[in-house]
């Protein structure tokens, strides 16, 4: 349900309760993806199970997806529109994510410039002490066990050019996530006016631990972005992923 708050911000929280809330699957025979009444899209590789509405005694109502026992298999969940622009003023995306392991999966969460990443891999991937940019524009939180530091990182790119901020500054030092517990993540963008990249704030919380990073980024204020979550297998083991309460906020321009 959308609400217009006292500060002129629209907030949308996807509770997954209504039957009208559905997830379209791209790349699967008989389902073309975007359709009337579909606000969320999910993409899978061969053998994966797309995010679908699920219920359990421990997790309650949620979305559940899984990756086959294939290295580099990718499962994605994203909004169906490029609806976020820095020049609107304020934008934010939230998610609750739970993984059945953190040792052999990587993920990106935040704003991405493709509805289903065109590179067919994570927008940003980590190796040792560097990150590779596969997306043209991205602003979000990165986790990749291929990196030397097994921690969350804030990250962004624009026009295919990676952030020039040092990895040490973007690292959420000491924030090592754990499996089978909900991880809350939130990424905010604030307009800084003509000629300036957006200011971004990156939040994470799990098991009583919280972390926030804030930077002036190079992300252009006029680039269209969508709500994005991508999870990629880093080993030949089947993996499960669970999502609750995907939500977003956007200030009302004009």
For each residue, the residues with C-beta under 8 A, 3 or more apart:
1: 12 13
2: 10 11 12
3: 10 11
4: 8 9 10 252
5: 8 9 10 11
6:
7: 251
8: 4 5 251 252
9: 4 5 90 249 250 251 252
10: 2 3 4 5 249 250 251 252
11: 2 3 5 247 248 249
12: 1 2 247 248 249
13: 1 245 247
14: 21 39 40 245 246 247
15: 18 21 61 245
16: 21 53 61 62 63
17: 21 61
18: 15 21
19: 22
20: 37
21: 14 15 16 17 18 39 40 53
22: 19 37 38 40 53
23: 38 40 41 42 50 51 52 53 63 77
24: 31 32 33 34 35 38 40 41 42 80
25: 28 31 33 41 42 43 44 50
26: 31 32 33 41 42 43 116
27: 43 44
28: 25 31 44 50
29:
30:
31: 24 25 26 28
32: 24 26 35
33: 24 25 26 38 41 116
34: 24 38 41 80 115
35: 24 32 38
36:
37: 20 22
38: 22 23 24 33 34 35 41 80
39: 14 21 79 80
40: 14 21 22 23 24 51 77 78 79 80 246
41: 23 24 25 26 33 34 38 76 77 78 79 80 115 116
42: 23 24 25 26 50 51 65 75 76 77 78
43: 25 26 27 50 74 75 76 116 117
44: 25 27 28 48 49 50 65 73 74 75 76
45: 48 67 68 70 73 74 75
46: 68 70 73
47: 67 68 69 70 73
48: 44 45 65 66 67 68 73 75
49: 44 52 64 65 66
50: 23 25 28 42 43 44 65 75
51: 23 40 42 63 64 65 75 77 241 243
52: 23 49 63 64 65
53: 16 21 22 23 61 62 63
54: 59 61 62 63 64 242
55: 59 60 61 62
56: 59 60 62
57:
58:
59: 54 55 56 62 98 242 244
60: 55 56 244
61: 15 16 17 53 54 55 244
62: 16 53 54 55 56 59 242 243 244
63: 16 23 51 52 53 54 77 242 243 244 246
64: 49 51 52 54 240 241 242 243
65: 42 44 48 49 50 51 52 75 77 231 240 241 242 243
66: 48 49 75 238 239 240 241
67: 45 47 48 70 73 74 75 105 231 232 233 238 239 240 241
68: 45 46 47 48 73 233 238
69: 47 236 237 238
70: 45 46 47 67 73 233 236
71: 233 234 235 236
72: 121 232 233 234
73: 44 45 46 47 48 67 68 70 232 233
74: 43 44 45 67 120 121 122 230 231 232 233
75: 42 43 44 45 48 50 51 65 66 67 230 231 232 241
76: 41 42 43 44 116 117 228 229 230 231
77: 23 40 41 42 51 63 65 228 229 230 243 246
78: 40 41 42 112 115 116 226 227 228 229
79: 39 40 41 83 115 226 227 228 248
80: 24 34 38 39 40 41 115 226
81: 115 226
82: 113 115 224 225 226
83: 79 224 225 226 250
84: 88 91 93 111 189 224 225 226 227 248 250
85: 88 91 221 222 223 224 225
86: 91 189 190 191 197 198 219 220 221 222 223
87: 191 221 222 253
88: 84 85 91 191 250 251 253
89: 190 191 251 253
90: 9 188 189 190 191 249 250 251
91: 84 85 86 88 111 188 189 225 248 249 250 251
92: 186 187 188 189 248 249 250
93: 84 109 110 111 186 187 227 228 246 247 248 249
94: 184 185 186 245 246 247 248
95: 109 184 185 186 229 243 244 245 246 247
96: 182 183 184 243 244 245
97: 107 109 182 183 185 229 241 242 243
98: 59 180 181 182 183 241 242 243 244
99: 102 105 107 177 179 180 183 231 239 240 241 242
100: 179 180 239 240 241
101: 104 105 179 237 239
102: 99 105 143 145 150 177 178 179
103: 145 179
104: 101 145 233 234 235 237 239
105: 67 99 101 102 145 231 232 233 234 239 241
106: 122 125 126 142 143 144 145 146 231 232 234
107: 97 99 122 142 143 229 230 231 232
108: 112 122 123 124 138 140 141 142 228 229 230
109: 93 95 97 140 141 185 187 228 229 230
110: 93 138 139 140 141 185 187 202 228
111: 84 91 93 137 138 139 140 187 189 219 225 226 227 228
112: 78 108 117 123 135 137 138 140 225 226 228 230
113: 82 135 136 137 138 223 224 225 226
114: 117 118 119 123 135 136 226
115: 34 41 78 79 80 81 82 226
116: 26 33 41 43 76 78
117: 43 76 112 114 120 121 122 123 134 135 228 230
118: 114
119: 114 123 134 135
120: 74 117
121: 72 74 117 125 134 232
122: 74 106 107 108 117 125 134 144 230 232
123: 108 112 114 117 119 133 134 135 138 140 157 228 230
124: 108 131 132 133 134 135 138 140 142 155 157
125: 106 121 122 131 132 134 144 146 232
126: 106 130 131 132 142 144 146 147 153
127: 130 131 132 144 146 147
128: 146 147 148
129: 147 148 167
130: 126 127 167
131: 124 125 126 127 142 144 147 153 155 162 167
132: 124 125 126 127
133: 123 124 138 157 160 161 162
134: 117 119 121 122 123 124 125
135: 112 113 114 117 119 123 124 138 157 160
136: 113 114 157 158 159 160
137: 111 112 113 157 158 159 219 220 223 225
138: 108 110 111 112 113 123 124 133 135 155 156 157 228
139: 110 111 155 156 187 189 198 200 217 219 225
140: 108 109 110 111 112 123 124 154 155 156 187 202 228
141: 108 109 110 152 153 154 155 185 187 202 204
142: 106 107 108 124 126 131 152 153 154 155
143: 102 106 107 151 152 153 177
144: 106 122 125 126 127 131 147 234
145: 102 103 104 105 106 150 234
146: 106 125 126 127 128 234
147: 126 127 128 129 131 144 150 153
148: 128 129
149: 153 171 173
150: 102 145 147 176
151: 143 171 172 173 174 175 176
152: 141 142 143 171 172 175 177 204 211
153: 126 131 141 142 143 147 149 167 170 171 172
154: 140 141 142 170 172 200 202 213 215
155: 124 131 138 139 140 141 142 163 170
156: 138 139 140 163 200 215 217 218 219
157: 123 124 133 135 136 137 138 160 161 162 163 218 219
158: 136 137 161 197 217 218 219 220 223
159: 136 137 220
160: 133 135 136 157
161: 133 157 158 218
162: 131 133 157
163: 155 156 157 170 217 218
164: 218
165: 169 170 215
166: 169 170
167: 129 130 131 153 170 171
168: 171
169: 165 166 213 215
170: 153 154 155 163 165 166 167 213 215
171: 149 151 152 153 167 168
172: 151 152 153 154 175 202 204 211 213
173: 149 151
174: 151 211
175: 151 152 172 204 206 209 211
176: 150 151
177: 99 102 143 152 183 206
178: 102 181 206 207
179: 99 100 101 102 103
180: 98 99 100
181: 98 178 206 207
182: 96 97 98 206 244
183: 96 97 98 99 177 204 205 206
184: 94 95 96 203 204 205 206
185: 94 95 97 109 110 141 202 203 204
186: 92 93 94 95 202 203 204
187: 92 93 109 110 111 139 140 141 200 201 202 203
188: 90 91 92 200 201 202 203
189: 84 86 90 91 92 111 139 198 199 200 219
190: 86 89 90 198 199 200 201
191: 86 87 88 89 90 198 199 221
192: 196 197 198 199 216 221
193: 196 221
194: 221
195:
196: 192 193 216 221
197: 86 158 192 216 217 218 219 220 221
198: 86 139 189 190 191 192 217 219 220 221
199: 189 190 191 192 214 215 216 217
200: 139 154 156 187 188 189 190 214 215 217 219
201: 187 188 190 212 213 214
202: 110 140 141 154 172 185 186 187 188 212 213 214
203: 184 185 186 187 188 210 211 212
204: 141 152 172 175 183 184 185 186 210 211 212
205: 183 184 209 210 211
206: 175 177 178 181 182 183 184 209
207: 178 181
208:
209: 175 205 206
210: 203 204 205
211: 152 172 174 175 203 204 205
212: 201 202 203 204
213: 154 169 170 172 201 202
214: 199 200 201 202
215: 154 156 165 169 170 199 200
216: 192 196 197 199
217: 139 156 158 163 197 198 199 200
218: 156 157 158 161 163 164 197
219: 86 111 137 139 156 157 158 189 197 198 200 223
220: 86 137 158 159 197 198 223
221: 85 86 87 191 192 193 194 196 197 198
222: 85 86 87
223: 85 86 113 137 158 219 220
224: 82 83 84 85 113
225: 82 83 84 85 91 111 112 113 137 139 228
226: 78 79 80 81 82 83 84 111 112 113 114 115
227: 78 79 84 93 111 246 248
228: 76 77 78 79 93 108 109 110 111 112 117 123 138 140 225
229: 76 77 78 95 97 107 108 109 243 246
230: 74 75 76 77 107 108 109 112 117 122 123
231: 65 67 74 75 76 99 105 106 107 239 241
232: 67 72 73 74 75 105 106 107 121 122 125
233: 67 68 70 71 72 73 74 104 105 236 237 239
234: 71 72 104 105 106 144 145 146
235: 71 104
236: 69 70 71 233
237: 69 101 104 233
238: 66 67 68 69
239: 66 67 99 100 101 104 105 231 233
240: 64 65 66 67 99 100
241: 51 64 65 66 67 75 97 98 99 100 105 231
242: 54 59 62 63 64 65 97 98 99
243: 51 62 63 64 65 77 95 96 97 98 229 246
244: 59 60 61 62 63 95 96 98 182
245: 13 14 15 94 95 96
246: 14 40 63 77 93 94 95 227 229 243
247: 11 12 13 14 93 94 95
248: 11 12 79 84 91 92 93 94 227
249: 9 10 11 12 90 91 92 93
250: 9 10 83 84 88 90 91 92
251: 7 8 9 10 88 89 90 91
252: 4 8 9 10
253: 87 88 89
254:
